[in-house]
Amino acid sequence: MKVLSITNLKGGVAKTTIAYNLAGVLAERGKRVLLIDMDYQANLTTLFEGEEPRFETGANIAKVLLESLPLSQAIYESGIPNVWLVPADIDLSLLDARYQSDLNAHFLLAELLEIERERFDYVLIDCPPHLFLGTRMALVASDGYLVPVAADRFSLRAAMHVLQVAENIRKRANRDLQLLGIVMTRVMRRRVSDQYLEIFREHFNSKLLTTQIKERTVIQEAATHGSPISVFEPKGEAAEMFRSLANEIHL
């Protein structure tokens, strides 16, 4: 089982979009994928709820981490073949307060995932837009992490901070943690994207991936219909972007 965190300090950089659509690509390749929503905003969870909320009363990752439920109780079939989901809710915002004096809390998610190791080929963790305990738990549990960046200066600063925190975690808690790459997202056909691409290349060199996630309406249309783009429009340009991303980070 390979565990991948998708993280950045900045919101609005397509973390959830990437997690959702990478899961679709891996699923079409016959891999068993577990998605974990670690963001208290629960945007990934919402993608799977449809018109009727499915996860309001059942177990979720917040109950697992705050109430010591087994992770297996919070794993649901997603409705997409080969993809399962651990949903989130607002109670995830209580993690730091709950474990403020527990130095071992960073390892909790890793320990829970170890129990499920034989069930899944991949675990994709959609991290919140901060570097508090939830994100640190995810990085300690991960083999690698992917950093999406949009074409703006805050994304640049945020990504640099993520790399610094992740390196500290690698040294102190998870020596196997690797940066899989920095992927430019929300790319439009305009000069500003090209300008920031050059800035990112100067700062990140080979860490900046060749694949770019371009802004395409069909990606949102697919999500609205409850499907990753590889299912909704499998032969389109947008689906190929996520296949290319999966290939480039060796999934």
Buried (B, 14 or more C-beta within 10 A) or exposed (E): BBBBBBBBBBBBBBBBBBBBBBBBBBBBBEBBBBBBBBBBBBBBBBBBBEEEEBBEEEBBBBBBBBEEBEBEEBBBEBEBEBBBBBBBBEBBBEBBEBBEEEEEBBBBBBEBBEEBEEBBBBBBBBBBBBBEBBBBBBBBBBBBBBBBBBBBEBBBEBBBBBBEBBEEBBEEBBEEBBBBBBBBBBBEEEEEBEEBBEEBEEBBEEBBBEBBBBBBEBBEBBBEEBBBBBBBBBEBEBBBBBBBBBEBBEB
